[in-house]
Amino acid sequence: QLVESGGGSVQAGGSLRLVCEASGGHIPRTKCMGWFRQAPGKEREMVATIGTTTRYAGSVQDRFTISQDVLKNTYLQMNSLKPEDSGMYYCAATTILPGCSDRPVDYNYWGQGTQVTVS
């Protein structure tokens, strides 16, 4: 139900804007939306979440911005990209928690991912 887009290949210092749409419309009882990423050989990690507030991983603070529009599409604006930002980026939603979490296991809806490569 979640579909990501906007990934691609950019040079270090560049920008990308990721988009997450709910293909069947907004998921009822969603308490939090998040962006996660996973690099080869590494665990999936939280990048940013948005519920009643926003939260960012320390490594992306002040470079990435998570936002939503009135339709609850979720965006991730990524500026000043670094090679270590490379990976598969996933959009996720949770309806099982009262708020946001940093743990991927707490999210019960996931998109298929969009690849980000920074060189």
C-alpha positions as MATLAB code, in Angstrom:
seq = 'QLVESGGGSVQAGGSLRLVCEASGGHIPRTKCMGWFRQAPGKEREMVATIGTTTRYAGSVQDRFTISQDVLKNTYLQMNSLKPEDSGMYYCAATTILPGCSDRPVDYNYWGQGTQVTVS';
ca = [
       0.000    0.000    0.000;
       2.983    2.315    0.376;
       4.865    3.302   -2.746;
       8.179    5.154   -2.700;
       9.690    7.159   -5.509;
      12.381    9.755   -6.067;
      15.520    7.729   -5.533;
      18.461    7.860   -7.909;
      22.161    8.433   -8.285;
      23.711   11.750   -7.306;
      27.115   13.159   -6.555;
      28.134   13.990   -3.027;
      26.686   17.335   -2.014;
      23.619   16.879   -4.175;
      19.967   16.606   -3.239;
      17.087   14.197   -3.713;
      13.452   14.281   -2.676;
      11.793   11.007   -1.826;
       8.041   10.605   -1.965;
       5.868    8.050   -0.194;
       2.290    7.609   -1.317;
      -0.389    5.311    0.029;
      -1.716    3.692   -3.122;
      -5.076    2.847   -1.595;
      -5.395    6.144    0.236;
      -4.321    7.086    3.708;
      -3.949    4.062    6.000;
      -6.525    4.377    8.776;
      -5.272    4.772   12.344;
      -1.761    5.621   11.227;
       0.074    7.080   14.187;
       3.441    7.664   12.618;
       5.176    7.588    9.257;
       8.862    6.959    8.925;
      11.714    6.708    6.488;
      14.230    3.958    7.029;
      17.286    2.932    5.057;
      19.356   -0.178    4.648;
      22.825   -0.446    3.185;
      24.222   -3.782    1.984;
      25.337   -5.898    4.929;
      23.855   -3.504    7.455;
      20.696   -3.436    9.515;
      17.759   -1.299    8.567;
      17.910    1.999   10.450;
      15.579    4.865   11.147;
      16.273    8.014    9.167;
      13.325   10.206   10.120;
       9.847    9.883   11.556;
       6.818   12.141   11.659;
       3.890   11.873   13.990;
       2.938   14.646   16.370;
       6.576   15.739   16.081;
       9.504   14.952   13.832;
      12.596   13.009   14.757;
      15.845   12.441   12.886;
      18.823   10.155   13.091;
      21.855   12.085   14.262;
      23.674   11.395   11.025;
      21.061   13.237    8.940;
      20.069   16.012   11.351;
      20.132   19.407    9.653;
      20.485   17.813    6.196;
      17.228   15.878    5.786;
      13.669   17.086    6.292;
      10.583   14.898    6.636;
       7.184   16.380    5.864;
       3.621   15.513    4.917;
       0.962   17.084    2.776;
      -2.775   17.289    3.408;
      -3.245   13.893    1.736;
      -0.722   12.352    4.164;
       1.816   11.692    1.449;
       5.182   11.714    3.150;
       8.322   13.313    1.798;
      12.005   13.188    2.632;
      14.056   16.100    1.362;
      17.701   15.095    1.399;
      20.357   17.774    1.003;
      24.141   17.722    1.225;
      24.132   14.017    0.475;
      27.139   11.933    1.439;
      28.300    8.542    0.139;
      27.342    7.028    3.497;
      23.735    8.014    2.807;
      23.601    5.402    0.054;
      21.189    2.526    0.479;
      17.653    1.361   -0.070;
      15.189    3.797    1.431;
      11.877    2.519    2.735;
       8.721    4.271    3.771;
       6.834    2.762    6.694;
       3.713    3.329    8.747;
       2.667    2.112   12.126;
      -0.870    1.546   13.352;
       0.148   -0.589   16.330;
       1.870    2.037   18.434;
       0.422    5.244   19.890;
       3.320    7.200   18.409;
       6.623    6.967   16.627;
       9.418    4.491   17.197;
      12.973    4.139   15.939;
      12.588    0.369   15.598;
      11.651   -1.094   12.214;
       9.854   -3.960   13.962;
       7.259   -1.502   15.274;
       6.076   -0.603   11.767;
       3.476   -2.817   10.115;
       3.215   -1.238    6.665;
       6.184   -0.980    4.320;
       6.882    0.096    0.787;
       9.092   -1.742   -1.652;
      11.945    0.742   -1.321;
      13.748    3.166   -3.571;
      17.497    3.095   -4.152;
      19.694    6.068   -3.320;
      23.292    6.046   -4.501;
      25.688    8.860   -3.623;
      29.141    8.881   -5.191;
];
